[in-house]
Structure formats: structure tokens, C-alpha cells
């Protein structure tokens, strides 16, 4: 067998600092929204969307799911889709 002569791979830069700044900005946005005095029926969907954005960023970058198999993406998105469908069904009734 021949020895492996390939150069060792260098780690990719994933931009943890940028993701941290985006998470901090979204959190600041959430805090600012609480000071606006919006009705709960308006605030709740906004907070849910922002929370989903933050959870997605954490899962993709800090849990390294961005570079994993797409099967894991399906495993995480399926329950979210089911909750959305269930919520819509409850609103219709």
C-alpha cells in the first residue's frame, strides 16, 4: 500500500463571531419589540419567528448540523412543520 501523501486539510472558517453578532442583534430586536406596546396577538408570531431563526442558527453553526447529513435537517424540520399544521388546524376550528 502506498502512503497517503495528501496535505492535511485545514479547518474551515465557519463565522462563529458573525453568528454570535446576528444572535445578539436578534435578541436586541426582541427586547426592543417588547417596549413597543404591541398587542399579544401581534407580538407572539413575531417572537415565534425570531425564536425559530435563532434556534436554526444555533443548530446549524454551533451544533455543526450545517455540515451533517440532510437527514438531520429533515428530522428537525418535520416536527416544526407538524406544529405549524396543528396550529393552523386549531385556528380554523
C-alpha positions in Angstrom: 0.0 0.0 0.0 1.2 3.5 -0.8 1.5 6.1 1.9 -1.1 8.9 1.9 0.7 11.9 0.5 -2.2 14.4 0.6 -1.7 17.6 2.6 -3.7 17.7 5.9 -6.9 19.5 5.5 -7.2 22.9 7.1 -10.3 23.6 9.2 -12.9 25.8 7.5 -13.8 29.2 9.0 -17.4 29.0 10.0 -18.0 32.5 11.1 -18.9 31.9 14.7 -18.3 35.5 15.5 -20.7 36.7 12.8 -23.4 34.2 14.0 -22.9 35.5 17.6 -23.4 39.0 16.4 -26.6 38.1 14.5 -27.9 36.2 17.6 -27.2 39.3 19.7 -28.9 41.6 17.2 -32.0 39.4 17.1 -32.1 39.3 20.9 -31.8 43.1 21.0 -34.6 43.3 18.4 -36.8 41.1 20.6 -36.1 43.3 23.6 -37.0 46.4 21.5 -40.3 44.9 20.4 -41.3 44.4 24.0 -41.1 48.1 24.5 -43.4 49.0 21.6 -46.6 48.0 23.5 -47.9 45.8 20.7 -50.9 43.6 21.3 -50.1 40.0 22.3 -51.7 38.7 19.1 -49.1 40.7 17.1 -46.1 40.1 19.3 -46.5 36.3 19.6 -46.0 35.4 15.9 -43.1 37.8 15.6 -41.4 36.3 18.7 -42.0 32.8 17.4 -40.4 33.6 14.0 -37.4 35.3 15.7 -37.0 32.4 18.1 -37.1 29.9 15.2 -34.4 31.9 13.4 -32.2 31.9 16.5 -32.7 28.2 17.1 -31.9 27.4 13.4 -28.7 29.4 13.6 -27.6 27.7 16.8 -28.4 24.3 15.4 -26.7 25.0 12.1 -23.5 26.5 13.3 -22.8 25.7 16.9 -24.2 22.1 16.7 -22.5 21.6 13.4 -25.6 20.4 11.6 -24.9 22.5 8.6 -22.2 20.1 7.5 -24.0 16.9 8.6 -26.3 14.7 6.6 -29.5 16.2 5.2 -31.4 13.5 7.1 -30.9 15.5 10.3 -32.4 18.6 8.6 -35.5 16.6 7.9 -35.6 15.2 11.5 -35.6 18.8 12.8 -37.9 20.4 10.3 -40.6 17.7 10.4 -41.7 18.4 14.0 -41.8 22.2 13.3 -43.9 21.6 10.2 -46.3 19.4 12.3 -46.6 22.1 14.9 -47.4 24.7 12.3 -50.0 22.4 10.7 -51.6 21.6 14.1 -51.7 25.3 15.0 -53.4 26.2 11.7 -56.0 23.4 12.2 -56.7 24.7 15.7 -57.2 28.2 14.3 -59.6 27.0 11.7 -61.9 25.2 14.2 
